[in-house]
């Protein structure tokens, strides 16, 4: 992968926890997880002015707990990992990955959001990062900082969304 391999370790906990979360989040489209695959025009006005049948940002934000949106039209998260870097006073926790624009037009705005959950399935918080002007066939290496203690994070989900004008 090549992203900050030297000073980090991917979080690994016994039992179900993050190990299962990573397995579920890095799985293929054949997994049981529902993810947005795009589609034809259903006649609904989704608030996007690009004419495509994309979910709007509210639909992505209000997705079911544990549901990943790895695709948003021709935007896709091609890889992602939950990472813990050991720090002197506190471990740094973040999700890093890559988004690809497979469209033949630029996305003016791209956002990746991550929701993290504790062992009881309660959402701890939502974190995000964004970029502008992602050109056709361009990739963006992202990092979403998680401001939780590593031992409190048991699971997470991830989503990508964007807009074109």
N, C-alpha and C positions, 0 to 999 in steps of 0.2 A: 504494500500500500504506500509506504514512503512518507507518511505523515507523522512527524515527531516520534519516531520509533525509539530514540535513544533514551529518553528520560521518563518513560511512562510504562505503565502496566495496564492492561485491560482488566477491568474489575472482574473478579471471579470469587463467587461465594458458594459455599456448599448448599445442597438442597436445590430447591426450585429456583427461587430468587432471580438474580441477574443472569445466571447462566441460561435459564430458560427464556428470560426476556431477550437476551441477545440472540438465541437460536430462533426465536419467533420473529424478531425484527430484521434479521438478516436473511430470512428464508426467501424462497422463490415465490413467484406468483401462483404456483400450484398449491401453496399452503391454504389452510382454511380461512386465513385472515381476509376480510373484505378490504379491497382497496379500489380507489376510483380508477377506472380504466379508460375514461373518455367515452365518446359516443356521438351519435347523431343529434340533430336538433329536435328537441321535444316540444318546441313552441313556447316553453317557459321563458320569461324574461328573468335571467339570473343576475342582472345588475352589471354584467360585463359588457363593455362596448366593443369587443372584438368579434362578436357574432358566433363564437364557438360555444358549444354546450359544456361549459366548465362549471363546477360547483363554485359558489361565491365564497368569500373569505369566512362568512358566518357559518356556512355549512362545514367547512374544514375545522373551524374553531369549535363548533358544537358537535363534533364527531363523538361516537360512543367511546367509553373508557377502553383503553387498550387498542383502539382501532388506528392503524397506520394509513396515511394517505401518501404512498410512495410515488404516486403519479398524479399530475395535475395537467391534463391535456398532454402536451409534448414535453413538459418539465418532468424530470424523474430523479429521485434519489437513488443513485446507482450503488452507493455503499455508505454504511454508517456504523459507528462503534461507540459504546459508552466507555469512557476512559477515566482512569484515576491516576494522577501524578502525585507521588508522595512529596509532601512539602515539609519544611522544617517545623511549622506550627500547625498547619492544616493541609489535608490533602485537597488538591484541585480536582473537581469533577466536571467533565464536559462531554458532550457528544460531538464527534467530528465525522465528516463525511464529504460526499461529493454530489452536487446536483448537476444534471446535464440538460441543456436546452436542445431538444431534438427537433424543434420547429424550424421553419425556414424564415421566421421573423423574430426580431428581438423581443425579449420580455423586458418591459420598462422597470418592473419591480418584482423581486422574488423574495419570499419569506420561508424560512424553515422554523417550525415551532416544535417544542418538545415538552411533553407533560410527564412529570415524575410522580411515582406512587410509592407509598410505604408498604410494609409487609402485610398490612391489613387491607390493602387496596384503596386507601384514601389518597386522593390527589394532594401532593405536597405543594406544587406550584406549576406554573407554565413559564417557559423561557423561550426566547426567540432570537433570531438574527436575520438580517436581510442584506440584500445588495440591489443595485440598480444596473440597468443596461446590460443584461446577459444576452450576448449576441447568439445568432444561430450556430448550432453545433459546438458551442462553447461550454466548458465546465466551470464550476465554481466550488472550490474547496472551502467548506464552512466549518465553524466551530461555535457551538452553543454552550456557554458557561452555565453550569448548574450550581446555584448558591445554596446547596444542602450538604450536610455531612454525608460522606460516602456510605457510612453504615446505615443511614436512614433511607437510602434509595434502594428499593427492591425491584422496581419495574419502571418502564417508560414506554411512551409511544411517540411517534414522530410524524410530521406532515409537511408537505411542501405546497405552496400556493403562489400565484403570481398574477400579473396583469400586463396586458398589451394594449397599445393605443394605435 
